[in-house]
Amino acid sequence: MTILYLLIPLSLILLGLAVWAFFWAVKNDQFEDLEGPAHRILFDEDENDLTPEERERRRQASRHKSAGAAGADGDDPAER
């Protein structure tokens, strides 16, 4: 019975810490985007993490690569 005199205040202190941690997390925007990380794992590369210049370079490189591959296999529709 005397252990309750220790456990009840200890549990109230832990509850207060948990409530404080929750409000701190809400105040610091920890719960702002709950779905973004779950959807982000579905993509190999996240274009949003790149600067606009890097995005343009990547687009040009992929266009150049696809144009080179189309001409290399001999099936260029422009040659027909």
N, CA, C and O atoms as CSV, one atom per row, in Angstrom:
chain,resi,resn,atom,element,x,y,z
A,1,MET,N,N,0.822,-1.205,0.000
A,1,MET,CA,C,0.000,0.000,0.000
A,1,MET,C,C,0.860,1.262,0.000
A,1,MET,O,O,0.500,2.259,-0.625
A,2,THR,N,N,1.986,1.223,0.692
A,2,THR,CA,C,2.836,2.407,0.756
A,2,THR,C,C,3.517,2.680,-0.588
A,2,THR,O,O,3.943,3.806,-0.847
A,3,ILE,N,N,3.623,1.645,-1.454
A,3,ILE,CA,C,4.232,1.851,-2.766
A,3,ILE,C,C,3.372,2.783,-3.614
A,3,ILE,O,O,3.884,3.467,-4.500
A,4,LEU,N,N,2.074,2.811,-3.349
A,4,LEU,CA,C,1.191,3.713,-4.099
A,4,LEU,C,C,1.547,5.178,-3.865
A,4,LEU,O,O,1.344,6.013,-4.746
A,5,TYR,N,N,2.076,5.494,-2.684
A,5,TYR,CA,C,2.497,6.872,-2.399
A,5,TYR,C,C,3.674,7.283,-3.287
A,5,TYR,O,O,3.906,8.474,-3.496
A,6,LEU,N,N,4.400,6.324,-3.799
A,6,LEU,CA,C,5.494,6.598,-4.722
A,6,LEU,C,C,5.022,6.517,-6.180
A,6,LEU,O,O,5.372,7.367,-6.998
A,7,LEU,N,N,4.231,5.497,-6.494
A,7,LEU,CA,C,3.842,5.253,-7.888
A,7,LEU,C,C,2.857,6.290,-8.435
A,7,LEU,O,O,2.948,6.660,-9.605
A,8,ILE,N,N,1.941,6.754,-7.628
A,8,ILE,CA,C,0.955,7.732,-8.125
A,8,ILE,C,C,1.626,9.060,-8.489
A,8,ILE,O,O,1.371,9.562,-9.584
A,9,PRO,N,N,2.467,9.656,-7.638
A,9,PRO,CA,C,3.150,10.886,-8.077
A,9,PRO,C,C,4.104,10.652,-9.249
A,9,PRO,O,O,4.231,11.503,-10.129
A,10,LEU,N,N,4.770,9.503,-9.259
A,10,LEU,CA,C,5.668,9.193,-10.374
A,10,LEU,C,C,4.890,9.090,-11.683
A,10,LEU,O,O,5.347,9.587,-12.713
A,11,SER,N,N,3.725,8.452,-11.656
A,11,SER,CA,C,2.926,8.340,-12.878
A,11,SER,C,C,2.382,9.702,-13.316
A,11,SER,O,O,2.275,9.967,-14.514
A,12,LEU,N,N,2.043,10.556,-12.371
A,12,LEU,CA,C,1.579,11.897,-12.736
A,12,LEU,C,C,2.709,12.727,-13.347
A,12,LEU,O,O,2.476,13.509,-14.268
A,13,ILE,N,N,3.924,12.560,-12.839
A,13,ILE,CA,C,5.079,13.265,-13.418
A,13,ILE,C,C,5.330,12.774,-14.835
A,13,ILE,O,O,5.571,13.580,-15.733
A,14,LEU,N,N,5.277,11.449,-15.052
A,14,LEU,CA,C,5.478,10.901,-16.396
A,14,LEU,C,C,4.368,11.338,-17.348
A,14,LEU,O,O,4.627,11.614,-18.519
A,15,LEU,N,N,3.137,11.401,-16.851
A,15,LEU,CA,C,2.030,11.884,-17.673
A,15,LEU,C,C,2.242,13.345,-18.066
A,15,LEU,O,O,2.001,13.731,-19.209
A,16,GLY,N,N,2.693,14.146,-17.111
A,16,GLY,CA,C,2.979,15.550,-17.410
A,16,GLY,C,C,4.081,15.707,-18.450
A,16,GLY,O,O,3.998,16.573,-19.320
A,17,LEU,N,N,5.122,14.862,-18.360
A,17,LEU,CA,C,6.192,14.903,-19.366
A,17,LEU,C,C,5.672,14.496,-20.744
A,17,LEU,O,O,6.058,15.089,-21.750
A,18,ALA,N,N,4.806,13.496,-20.796
A,18,ALA,CA,C,4.250,13.058,-22.079
A,18,ALA,C,C,3.378,14.150,-22.700
A,18,ALA,O,O,3.443,14.385,-23.907
A,19,VAL,N,N,2.571,14.809,-21.890
A,19,VAL,CA,C,1.724,15.902,-22.391
A,19,VAL,C,C,2.592,17.054,-22.876
A,19,VAL,O,O,2.323,17.630,-23.930
A,20,TRP,N,N,3.630,17.396,-22.121
A,20,TRP,CA,C,4.544,18.452,-22.534
A,20,TRP,C,C,5.221,18.097,-23.856
A,20,TRP,O,O,5.321,18.943,-24.744
A,21,ALA,N,N,5.693,16.838,-23.997
A,21,ALA,CA,C,6.354,16.413,-25.236
A,21,ALA,C,C,5.393,16.494,-26.424
A,21,ALA,O,O,5.796,16.881,-27.521
A,22,PHE,N,N,4.134,16.133,-26.212
A,22,PHE,CA,C,3.149,16.211,-27.289
A,22,PHE,C,C,2.942,17.643,-27.743
A,22,PHE,O,O,2.971,17.923,-28.941
A,23,PHE,N,N,2.732,18.554,-26.801
A,23,PHE,CA,C,2.509,19.947,-27.177
A,23,PHE,C,C,3.759,20.578,-27.785
A,23,PHE,O,O,3.652,21.436,-28.661
A,24,TRP,N,N,4.947,20.163,-27.330
A,24,TRP,CA,C,6.183,20.650,-27.943
A,24,TRP,C,C,6.253,20.198,-29.399
A,24,TRP,O,O,6.620,20.981,-30.275
A,25,ALA,N,N,5.902,18.934,-29.664
A,25,ALA,CA,C,5.945,18.402,-31.025
A,25,ALA,C,C,4.941,19.121,-31.925
A,25,ALA,O,O,5.249,19.416,-33.080
A,26,VAL,N,N,3.757,19.403,-31.414
A,26,VAL,CA,C,2.754,20.128,-32.214
A,26,VAL,C,C,3.239,21.542,-32.499
A,26,VAL,O,O,3.083,22.040,-33.614
A,27,LYS,N,N,3.823,22.187,-31.505
A,27,LYS,CA,C,4.303,23.565,-31.680
A,27,LYS,C,C,5.445,23.644,-32.685
A,27,LYS,O,O,5.575,24.643,-33.391
A,28,ASN,N,N,6.267,22.617,-32.760
A,28,ASN,CA,C,7.410,22.606,-33.668
A,28,ASN,C,C,7.116,21.886,-34.985
A,28,ASN,O,O,8.041,21.452,-35.671
A,29,ASP,N,N,5.839,21.758,-35.340
A,29,ASP,CA,C,5.386,21.220,-36.632
A,29,ASP,C,C,5.864,19.801,-36.913
A,29,ASP,O,O,6.180,19.476,-38.058
A,30,GLN,N,N,5.922,18.958,-35.901
A,30,GLN,CA,C,6.318,17.573,-36.105
A,30,GLN,C,C,5.214,16.749,-36.765
A,30,GLN,O,O,5.495,15.703,-37.351
A,31,PHE,N,N,3.968,17.203,-36.678
A,31,PHE,CA,C,2.843,16.473,-37.247
A,31,PHE,C,C,2.279,17.177,-38.474
A,31,PHE,O,O,1.122,16.956,-38.828
A,32,GLU,N,N,3.061,18.009,-39.119
A,32,GLU,CA,C,2.563,18.798,-40.237
A,32,GLU,C,C,2.269,17.936,-41.463
A,32,GLU,O,O,1.196,18.056,-42.054
A,33,ASP,N,N,3.197,17.075,-41.852
A,33,ASP,CA,C,3.030,16.260,-43.053
A,33,ASP,C,C,3.108,14.790,-42.665
A,33,ASP,O,O,4.200,14.237,-42.532
A,34,LEU,N,N,1.959,14.159,-42.483
A,34,LEU,CA,C,1.942,12.763,-42.066
A,34,LEU,C,C,1.965,11.797,-43.243
A,34,LEU,O,O,2.393,10.654,-43.083
A,35,GLU,N,N,1.518,12.222,-44.414
A,35,GLU,CA,C,1.439,11.321,-45.557
A,35,GLU,C,C,2.641,11.414,-46.484
A,35,GLU,O,O,2.908,10.477,-47.235
A,36,GLY,N,N,3.360,12.507,-46.448
A,36,GLY,CA,C,4.496,12.694,-47.352
A,36,GLY,C,C,5.551,11.611,-47.265
A,36,GLY,O,O,5.907,11.044,-48.298
A,37,PRO,N,N,6.074,11.290,-46.081
A,37,PRO,CA,C,7.085,10.235,-46.003
A,37,PRO,C,C,6.569,8.876,-46.458
A,37,PRO,O,O,7.329,8.089,-47.022
A,38,ALA,N,N,5.306,8.588,-46.227
A,38,ALA,CA,C,4.756,7.304,-46.650
A,38,ALA,C,C,4.696,7.209,-48.178
A,38,ALA,O,O,4.903,6.131,-48.736
A,39,HIS,N,N,4.421,8.307,-48.848
A,39,HIS,CA,C,4.363,8.305,-50.311
A,39,HIS,C,C,5.753,8.433,-50.919
A,39,HIS,O,O,5.986,7.968,-52.035
A,40,ARG,N,N,6.674,9.057,-50.200
A,40,ARG,CA,C,8.006,9.303,-50.731
A,40,ARG,C,C,8.778,8.015,-50.975
A,40,ARG,O,O,9.620,7.972,-51.872
A,41,ILE,N,N,8.514,6.964,-50.203
A,41,ILE,CA,C,9.265,5.724,-50.380
A,41,ILE,C,C,8.896,5.006,-51.668
A,41,ILE,O,O,9.601,4.088,-52.086
A,42,LEU,N,N,7.797,5.410,-52.304
A,42,LEU,CA,C,7.367,4.757,-53.531
A,42,LEU,C,C,8.156,5.230,-54.747
A,42,LEU,O,O,8.096,4.588,-55.795
A,43,PHE,N,N,8.884,6.321,-54.639
A,43,PHE,CA,C,9.607,6.886,-55.769
A,43,PHE,C,C,11.102,6.666,-55.599
A,43,PHE,O,O,11.628,6.760,-54.490
A,44,ASP,N,N,11.786,6.373,-56.699
A,44,ASP,CA,C,13.227,6.162,-56.644
A,44,ASP,C,C,13.966,7.456,-56.346
A,44,ASP,O,O,14.851,7.491,-55.491
A,45,GLU,N,N,13.606,8.498,-57.039
A,45,GLU,CA,C,14.263,9.790,-56.865
A,45,GLU,C,C,13.203,10.848,-56.643
A,45,GLU,O,O,12.177,10.860,-57.323
A,46,ASP,N,N,13.443,11.716,-55.717
A,46,ASP,CA,C,12.478,12.760,-55.421
A,46,ASP,C,C,12.893,14.037,-56.143
A,46,ASP,O,O,13.885,14.667,-55.777
A,47,GLU,N,N,12.144,14.413,-57.156
A,47,GLU,CA,C,12.453,15.610,-57.936
A,47,GLU,C,C,12.352,16.884,-57.100
A,47,GLU,O,O,13.007,17.878,-57.414
A,48,ASN,N,N,11.544,16.869,-56.047
A,48,ASN,CA,C,11.366,18.063,-55.233
A,48,ASN,C,C,12.607,18.412,-54.430
A,48,ASN,O,O,12.745,19.551,-53.984
A,49,ASP,N,N,13.519,17.456,-54.235
A,49,ASP,CA,C,14.735,17.725,-53.484
A,49,ASP,C,C,15.795,18.412,-54.334
A,49,ASP,O,O,16.792,18.894,-53.797
A,50,LEU,N,N,15.601,18.466,-55.646
A,50,LEU,CA,C,16.586,19.055,-56.545
A,50,LEU,C,C,16.319,20.544,-56.749
A,50,LEU,O,O,15.188,21.015,-56.629
A,51,THR,N,N,17.378,21.260,-57.054
A,51,THR,CA,C,17.215,22.660,-57.414
A,51,THR,C,C,16.657,22.732,-58.837
A,51,THR,O,O,16.769,21.755,-59.577
A,52,PRO,N,N,16.065,23.845,-59.240
A,52,PRO,CA,C,15.530,23.947,-60.616
A,52,PRO,C,C,16.601,23.716,-61.686
A,52,PRO,O,O,16.308,23.148,-62.738
A,53,GLU,N,N,17.837,24.151,-61.427
A,53,GLU,CA,C,18.903,23.941,-62.413
A,53,GLU,C,C,19.220,22.457,-62.557
A,53,GLU,O,O,19.422,21.968,-63.669
A,54,GLU,N,N,19.262,21.735,-61.430
A,54,GLU,CA,C,19.548,20.301,-61.490
A,54,GLU,C,C,18.416,19.545,-62.188
A,54,GLU,O,O,18.660,18.588,-62.924
A,55,ARG,N,N,17.178,19.982,-61.951
A,55,ARG,CA,C,16.052,19.343,-62.639
A,55,ARG,C,C,16.161,19.502,-64.147
A,55,ARG,O,O,15.938,18.550,-64.895
A,56,GLU,N,N,16.509,20.725,-64.599
A,56,GLU,CA,C,16.629,20.973,-66.040
A,56,GLU,C,C,17.775,20.158,-66.638
A,56,GLU,O,O,17.640,19.604,-67.729
A,57,ARG,N,N,18.901,20.086,-65.928
A,57,ARG,CA,C,20.023,19.271,-66.420
A,57,ARG,C,C,19.633,17.806,-66.532
A,57,ARG,O,O,20.007,17.132,-67.491
A,58,ARG,N,N,18.877,17.309,-65.548
A,58,ARG,CA,C,18.463,15.904,-65.581
A,58,ARG,C,C,17.505,15.661,-66.745
A,58,ARG,O,O,17.598,14.628,-67.408
A,59,ARG,N,N,16.577,16.603,-67.007
A,59,ARG,CA,C,15.656,16.454,-68.139
A,59,ARG,C,C,16.412,16.446,-69.453
A,59,ARG,O,O,16.130,15.627,-70.328
A,60,GLN,N,N,17.370,17.350,-69.601
A,60,GLN,CA,C,18.148,17.400,-70.842
A,60,GLN,C,C,18.967,16.133,-71.024
A,60,GLN,O,O,19.083,15.626,-72.140
A,61,ALA,N,N,19.533,15.620,-69.951
A,61,ALA,CA,C,20.326,14.397,-70.045
A,61,ALA,C,C,19.444,13.207,-70.433
A,61,ALA,O,O,19.863,12.369,-71.231
A,62,SER,N,N,18.240,13.121,-69.884
A,62,SER,CA,C,17.357,12.005,-70.231
A,62,SER,C,C,16.866,12.130,-71.677
A,62,SER,O,O,16.708,11.121,-72.365
A,63,ARG,N,N,16.621,13.371,-72.142
A,63,ARG,CA,C,16.231,13.561,-73.548
A,63,ARG,C,C,17.368,13.171,-74.474
A,63,ARG,O,O,17.156,12.524,-75.500
A,64,HIS,N,N,18.569,13.570,-74.106
A,64,HIS,CA,C,19.736,13.251,-74.931
A,64,HIS,C,C,19.969,11.743,-74.973
A,64,HIS,O,O,20.292,11.185,-76.022
A,65,LYS,N,N,19.804,11.092,-73.827
A,65,LYS,CA,C,20.012,9.654,-73.756
A,65,LYS,C,C,18.960,8.920,-74.572
A,65,LYS,O,O,19.289,7.969,-75.281
A,66,SER,N,N,17.690,9.345,-74.488
A,66,SER,CA,C,16.626,8.672,-75.238
A,66,SER,C,C,16.783,8.942,-76.739
A,66,SER,O,O,16.491,8.062,-77.549
A,67,ALA,N,N,17.229,10.117,-77.121
A,67,ALA,CA,C,17.442,10.416,-78.536
A,67,ALA,C,C,18.614,9.607,-79.076
A,67,ALA,O,O,18.573,9.152,-80.219
A,68,GLY,N,N,19.649,9.422,-78.278
A,68,GLY,CA,C,20.799,8.621,-78.702
A,68,GLY,C,C,20.443,7.157,-78.818
A,68,GLY,O,O,20.940,6.474,-79.713
A,69,ALA,N,N,19.604,6.660,-77.945
A,69,ALA,CA,C,19.198,5.258,-77.986
A,69,ALA,C,C,18.298,4.998,-79.187
A,69,ALA,O,O,18.377,3.927,-79.788
A,70,ALA,N,N,17.454,5.943,-79.546
A,70,ALA,CA,C,16.559,5.757,-80.690
A,70,ALA,C,C,17.353,5.722,-81.988
A,70,ALA,O,O,17.014,4.958,-82.892
A,71,GLY,N,N,18.385,6.520,-82.100
A,71,GLY,CA,C,19.180,6.547,-83.313
A,71,GLY,C,C,20.165,5.396,-83.397
A,71,GLY,O,O,20.593,5.045,-84.496
A,72,ALA,N,N,20.536,4.803,-82.289
A,72,ALA,CA,C,21.548,3.760,-82.272
A,72,ALA,C,C,20.995,2.421,-82.718
A,72,ALA,O,O,21.762,1.599,-83.221
A,73,ASP,N,N,19.706,2.155,-82.563
A,73,ASP,CA,C,19.187,0.836,-82.896
A,73,ASP,C,C,18.724,0.739,-84.351
A,73,ASP,O,O,18.334,-0.343,-84.788
A,74,GLY,N,N,18.754,1.814,-85.096
A,74,GLY,CA,C,18.423,1.763,-86.511
A,74,GLY,C,C,16.934,1.862,-86.800
A,74,GLY,O,O,16.541,1.800,-87.965
A,75,ASP,N,N,16.103,2.011,-85.797
A,75,ASP,CA,C,14.668,2.103,-85.990
A,75,ASP,C,C,14.178,3.537,-85.883
A,75,ASP,O,O,13.130,3.793,-85.289
A,76,ASP,N,N,14.905,4.448,-86.438
A,76,ASP,CA,C,14.506,5.844,-86.374
A,76,ASP,C,C,13.366,6.068,-87.358
A,76,ASP,O,O,13.541,5.843,-88.555
A,77,PRO,N,N,12.196,6.508,-86.880
A,77,PRO,CA,C,11.052,6.705,-87.795
A,77,PRO,C,C,11.323,7.790,-88.831
A,77,PRO,O,O,10.666,7.797,-89.872
A,78,ALA,N,N,12.236,8.684,-88.602
A,78,ALA,CA,C,12.512,9.759,-89.553
A,78,ALA,C,C,13.246,9.225,-90.789
A,78,ALA,O,O,13.227,9.859,-91.844
A,79,GLU,N,N,13.894,8.057,-90.657
A,79,GLU,CA,C,14.650,7.494,-91.790
A,79,GLU,C,C,13.753,6.762,-92.765
A,79,GLU,O,O,14.199,6.452,-93.870
A,80,ARG,N,N,12.527,6.473,-92.417
A,80,ARG,CA,C,11.628,5.674,-93.276
A,80,ARG,C,C,11.023,6.490,-94.342
A,80,ARG,O,O,10.246,5.975,-95.147
